[in-house]
Amino acid sequence: MSDVLLTIPEIDRRIAAIRENLRELIEQAAAFSGAADEERTSERIAEQEEELERLTKQRDELAKDKA
């Protein structure tokens, strides 16, 4: 993802979407069988978790700057 400056509401929307993606990926992981499916799902979960962490930090920094 790019380092475009986002507003706190925009970040919150993205965080909500990522959390929903994670929920769906975890459900898919429980339903899938086979090493290839599990590996790909694990990669997607890791990517979403990284993005969630990045956005959460960005939101926290913006909130701190506004305080």
N, CA and C atoms as an extended XYZ file, in Angstrom:
201
Properties=species:S:1:pos:R:3:atomname:S:1:resname:S:1:resid:I:1 pbc="F F F"
N         0.842       -1.186        0.000 N   MET     1
C         0.000        0.000        0.000 CA  MET     1
C         0.879        1.237        0.000 C   MET     1
N         0.388        2.282       -0.576 N   SER     2
C         1.129        3.529       -0.616 CA  SER     2
C         0.997        4.264        0.707 C   SER     2
N         1.854        5.254        0.891 N   ASP     3
C         1.844        6.031        2.116 CA  ASP     3
C         1.014        7.295        1.952 C   ASP     3
N        -0.088        7.215        1.248 N   VAL     4
C        -0.990        8.338        1.056 CA  VAL     4
C        -1.581        8.695        2.413 C   VAL     4
N        -1.622        9.997        2.706 N   LEU     5
C        -2.201       10.423        3.961 CA  LEU     5
C        -3.708       10.262        3.915 C   LEU     5
N        -4.225        9.560        4.905 N   LEU     6
C        -5.650        9.308        4.999 CA  LEU     6
C        -6.195        9.997        6.240 C   LEU     6
N        -7.481       10.231        6.236 N   THR     7
C        -8.117       10.772        7.429 CA  THR     7
C        -8.425        9.617        8.378 C   THR     7
N        -8.678        9.950        9.630 N   ILE     8
C        -9.002        8.909       10.601 CA  ILE     8
C       -10.250        8.124       10.184 C   ILE     8
N       -11.327        8.779        9.718 N   PRO     9
C       -12.487        7.988        9.268 CA  PRO     9
C       -12.159        7.048        8.098 C   PRO     9
N       -11.309        7.495        7.178 N   GLU    10
C       -10.913        6.624        6.059 CA  GLU    10
C       -10.129        5.421        6.574 C   GLU    10
N        -9.233        5.679        7.510 N   ILE    11
C        -8.457        4.582        8.092 CA  ILE    11
C        -9.384        3.623        8.821 C   ILE    11
N       -10.334        4.160        9.584 N   ASP    12
C       -11.278        3.308       10.306 CA  ASP    12
C       -12.072        2.425        9.349 C   ASP    12
N       -12.486        2.963        8.198 N   ARG    13
C       -13.213        2.166        7.202 CA  ARG    13
C       -12.330        1.051        6.660 C   ARG    13
N       -11.079        1.368        6.389 N   ARG    14
C       -10.157        0.346        5.880 CA  ARG    14
C        -9.892       -0.725        6.934 C   ARG    14
N        -9.742       -0.315        8.182 N   ILE    15
C        -9.530       -1.274        9.268 CA  ILE    15
C       -10.731       -2.205        9.380 C   ILE    15
N       -11.932       -1.656        9.301 N   ALA    16
C       -13.141       -2.486        9.371 CA  ALA    16
C       -13.180       -3.487        8.217 C   ALA    16
N       -12.814       -3.032        7.028 N   ALA    17
C       -12.814       -3.926        5.864 CA  ALA    17
C       -11.780       -5.034        6.031 C   ALA    17
N       -10.617       -4.697        6.548 N   ILE    18
C        -9.577       -5.707        6.753 CA  ILE    18
C       -10.013       -6.711        7.804 C   ILE    18
N       -10.623       -6.234        8.867 N   ARG    19
C       -11.111       -7.161        9.907 CA  ARG    19
C       -12.150       -8.115        9.333 C   ARG    19
N       -13.016       -7.616        8.463 N   GLU    20
C       -14.002       -8.477        7.808 CA  GLU    20
C       -13.293       -9.478        6.894 C   GLU    20
N       -12.292       -9.018        6.148 N   ASN    21
C       -11.522       -9.926        5.292 CA  ASN    21
C       -10.873      -11.028        6.124 C   ASN    21
N       -10.296      -10.655        7.252 N   LEU    22
C        -9.663      -11.648        8.119 CA  LEU    22
C       -10.678      -12.667        8.621 C   LEU    22
N       -11.850      -12.185        9.025 N   ARG    23
C       -12.890      -13.097        9.492 CA  ARG    23
C       -13.253      -14.107        8.403 C   ARG    23
N       -13.421      -13.605        7.167 N   GLU    24
C       -13.764      -14.484        6.048 CA  GLU    24
C       -12.633      -15.453        5.728 C   GLU    24
N       -11.398      -14.977        5.767 N   LEU    25
C       -10.256      -15.844        5.478 CA  LEU    25
C       -10.132      -16.956        6.508 C   LEU    25
N       -10.381      -16.625        7.755 N   ILE    26
C       -10.313      -17.640        8.803 CA  ILE    26
C       -11.406      -18.683        8.604 C   ILE    26
N       -12.597      -18.236        8.219 N   GLU    27
C       -13.674      -19.188        7.915 CA  GLU    27
C       -13.296      -20.082        6.732 C   GLU    27
N       -12.695      -19.477        5.702 N   GLN    28
C       -12.263      -20.255        4.538 CA  GLN    28
C       -11.197      -21.264        4.926 C   GLN    28
N       -10.266      -20.841        5.776 N   ALA    29
C        -9.187      -21.736        6.193 CA  ALA    29
C        -9.751      -22.961        6.903 C   ALA    29
N       -10.798      -22.762        7.674 N   ALA    30
C       -11.415      -23.881        8.376 CA  ALA    30
C       -12.100      -24.842        7.402 C   ALA    30
N       -12.590      -24.312        6.283 N   ALA    31
C       -13.317      -25.135        5.316 CA  ALA    31
C       -12.400      -25.811        4.298 C   ALA    31
N       -11.256      -25.195        4.007 N   PHE    32
C       -10.358      -25.734        2.986 CA  PHE    32
C        -9.599      -26.943        3.494 C   PHE    32
N        -9.221      -27.765        2.541 N   SER    33
C        -8.299      -28.848        2.849 CA  SER    33
C        -7.254      -28.880        1.752 C   SER    33
N        -6.084      -29.312        2.092 N   GLY    34
C        -5.001      -29.369        1.123 CA  GLY    34
C        -3.952      -28.324        1.431 C   GLY    34
N        -2.707      -28.694        1.279 N   ALA    35
C        -1.582      -27.837        1.649 CA  ALA    35
C        -1.551      -26.545        0.843 C   ALA    35
N        -1.830      -26.602       -0.451 N   ALA    36
C        -1.764      -25.405       -1.288 CA  ALA    36
C        -2.805      -24.380       -0.853 C   ALA    36
N        -4.018      -24.835       -0.591 N   ASP    37
C        -5.072      -23.932       -0.131 CA  ASP    37
C        -4.710      -23.326        1.213 C   ASP    37
N        -4.224      -24.140        2.132 N   GLU    38
C        -3.864      -23.666        3.459 CA  GLU    38
C        -2.723      -22.662        3.400 C   GLU    38
N        -1.739      -22.925        2.549 N   GLU    39
C        -0.606      -22.009        2.429 CA  GLU    39
C        -1.052      -20.662        1.870 C   GLU    39
N        -1.855      -20.683        0.840 N   ARG    40
C        -2.335      -19.430        0.235 CA  ARG    40
C        -3.202      -18.655        1.220 C   ARG    40
N        -4.060      -19.333        1.924 N   THR    41
C        -4.913      -18.661        2.907 CA  THR    41
C        -4.056      -18.069        4.021 C   THR    41
N        -3.063      -18.799        4.474 N   SER    42
C        -2.156      -18.282        5.509 CA  SER    42
C        -1.417      -17.037        5.032 C   SER    42
N        -1.003      -17.033        3.780 N   GLU    43
C        -0.328      -15.857        3.213 CA  GLU    43
C        -1.273      -14.661        3.181 C   GLU    43
N        -2.500      -14.884        2.762 N   ARG    44
C        -3.482      -13.795        2.693 CA  ARG    44
C        -3.796      -13.255        4.087 C   ARG    44
N        -3.904      -14.141        5.069 N   ILE    45
C        -4.149      -13.705        6.442 CA  ILE    45
C        -2.979      -12.859        6.937 C   ILE    45
N        -1.761      -13.304        6.679 N   ALA    46
C        -0.574      -12.554        7.110 CA  ALA    46
C        -0.536      -11.174        6.453 C   ALA    46
N        -0.850      -11.105        5.169 N   GLU    47
C        -0.876       -9.817        4.463 CA  GLU    47
C        -1.911       -8.877        5.082 C   GLU    47
N        -3.090       -9.399        5.374 N   GLN    48
C        -4.142       -8.581        5.961 CA  GLN    48
C        -3.763       -8.119        7.364 C   GLN    48
N        -3.123       -8.994        8.139 N   GLU    49
C        -2.691       -8.619        9.488 CA  GLU    49
C        -1.635       -7.512        9.444 C   GLU    49
N        -0.719       -7.595        8.488 N   GLU    50
C         0.301       -6.551        8.326 CA  GLU    50
C        -0.341       -5.214        7.974 C   GLU    50
N        -1.302       -5.241        7.055 N   GLU    51
C        -1.981       -4.011        6.658 CA  GLU    51
C        -2.795       -3.444        7.828 C   GLU    51
N        -3.430       -4.313        8.588 N   LEU    52
C        -4.182       -3.878        9.760 CA  LEU    52
C        -3.258       -3.194       10.760 C   LEU    52
N        -2.103       -3.765       11.001 N   GLU    53
C        -1.139       -3.166       11.928 CA  GLU    53
C        -0.653       -1.806       11.416 C   GLU    53
N        -0.364       -1.720       10.115 N   ARG    54
C         0.113       -0.467        9.531 CA  ARG    54
C        -0.942        0.629        9.662 C   ARG    54
N        -2.184        0.290        9.336 N   LEU    55
C        -3.262        1.281        9.407 CA  LEU    55
C        -3.556        1.690       10.849 C   LEU    55
N        -3.506        0.744       11.758 N   THR    56
C        -3.744        1.057       13.163 CA  THR    56
C        -2.688        2.031       13.681 C   THR    56
N        -1.425        1.798       13.331 N   LYS    57
C        -0.358        2.716       13.731 CA  LYS    57
C        -0.568        4.096       13.120 C   LYS    57
N        -0.948        4.128       11.841 N   GLN    58
C        -1.174        5.408       11.167 CA  GLN    58
C        -2.322        6.165       11.835 C   GLN    58
N        -3.398        5.462       12.160 N   ARG    59
C        -4.531        6.093       12.825 CA  ARG    59
C        -4.134        6.634       14.194 C   ARG    59
N        -3.367        5.847       14.941 N   ASP    60
C        -2.929        6.272       16.270 CA  ASP    60
C        -2.052        7.516       16.202 C   ASP    60
N        -1.177        7.580       15.200 N   GLU    61
C        -0.316        8.755       15.019 CA  GLU    61
C        -1.145        9.993       14.673 C   GLU    61
N        -2.125        9.821       13.794 N   LEU    62
C        -2.989       10.948       13.427 CA  LEU    62
C        -3.792       11.441       14.630 C   LEU    62
N        -4.312       10.495       15.404 N   ALA    63
C        -5.105       10.858       16.582 CA  ALA    63
C        -4.224       11.597       17.599 C   ALA    63
N        -2.998       11.144       17.754 N   LYS    64
C        -2.068       11.783       18.688 CA  LYS    64
C        -1.737       13.196       18.236 C   LYS    64
N        -1.555       13.394       16.930 N   ASP    65
C        -1.242       14.712       16.380 CA  ASP    65
C        -2.399       15.687       16.574 C   ASP    65
N        -3.633       15.175       16.556 N   LYS    66
C        -4.810       16.030       16.703 CA  LYS    66
C        -5.090       16.377       18.156 C   LYS    66
N        -4.496       15.601       19.078 N   ALA    67
C        -4.758       15.821       20.517 CA  ALA    67
C        -4.021       17.039       21.050 C   ALA    67
